[in-house]
Structure formats: structure tokens, C-alpha cells
Amino acid sequence: MTSRHGPKYTDIYHVRRNIMLAQKELIKLAKKYHVATNDLSKAELIRKLQLSEGNFDCYARAAKGVCDQPACLWREDCLHESAECV
């Protein structure tokens, strides 16, 4: 869904995988899922969201670009972030 102000996120699982989420959007998702933000970095915030979903908190930790979570919502952005950290 989109509005004239950009994407409207009605559920975390409906966010398209190819969208690299901005910090403001992540904070909105965190509030929706009752995840404390407390001045966390983008990677730390996504890891908390991953844990709240019952997943591994592995965002931006893909060693050598290898990720065994093909269905992960954060995968594309994660692999990009992991490559930048090397």
C-alpha cells in the first residue's frame, strides 16, 4: 500500500523486501511491536525486531556474504550492510 507520503506499513510482513528501511520507519515498526528503541543504531534496532519476531538477531552479521535465511524480511539490506562492515 502506498499513500502520497510514501509506503504505509500495516504489518511488518507486508513490507517489500527490496525497500531499505529508513530509521524513522524502523522506529514506527518498533513502536508498533513494542520494541524499545533507546537511541539504538539501525542494526541494533533491526536485531531487536528480529528477536521480537522469534528469529535470530543476525542482521548485518553475514560472514563473507553468506546468509542461510532466504525468507528473512531484512535479508537484502542485511547483506548490503554486512558487505560494508568488511
N, C-alpha and C positions, 0 to 999 in steps of 0.2 A: 504494500500500500504506500502511496506517496501523497503528500499534500503539496501545496505550493511552497511550503517551507522545507521540503525535503522528506525523507522517509519517515513513516510513522511506525514505530515498533510496538506491535500489540502483544508479541510473545517473543522471547529470546530465540526460539527455534525457527521463527519466520524471518529472521534477519538473513539476507542473502550472504552467502559465504564470501563472495568476492568484494564485499564492502570492507574497507579498512576503517574500523570504528574510531571516531574522534573521542577525545577524553570526555567531552560533555555528554555524548551519547552513552558512554560506558557508565558514567555517574548516574544517568537516568535508569539504566538497567540495574545497576547496583541497588538503587533505592527501591525499585520495583520488587527485587528479590531479597530485600532486607540484608544487604551486604554492606558493612561499614566501609567507608572509603578512606577516612583518616589520612588525607594527603599521601595516598599511595601512588606509585608510578603506574603507568598504563599496564605494564607486565604484571605487577603485583595485584592490581585490581582484577585483571582477567583471570589470574590464578585463583583468586578468591571466588570469582564467579564459577570457575570450573569446579572447585570443591563444592560449592552450593548446589551444583547440578549432579553431584555424585561421581564426578570424573577425576582423573589425575590432574594435579596442578602443575602441568608441564609446559605452559606457554613460554615461548622464546628459549626453550632449553633443548631444542632438537640438535643432537650431536651430529655434525657433518651433514646436516640437511636431511637426516633420517627421522621419519615420524611413522609410528605404527598405528596412528589414529586417523584413518582416512575419512571418517564421518564427523570429525571434530568441527564445530562451528568456527573456531578460531584458526584453523589449520593454515590457510594461505597467509594470513598476516603473521602467524607464528613463525613459519618458515622464513619469511622475509626478515623478521626481527632477529631470528637466530643467526641468519647469514651476516647481518650487520654486526653482531656481537663477536664474531670470529676475528 
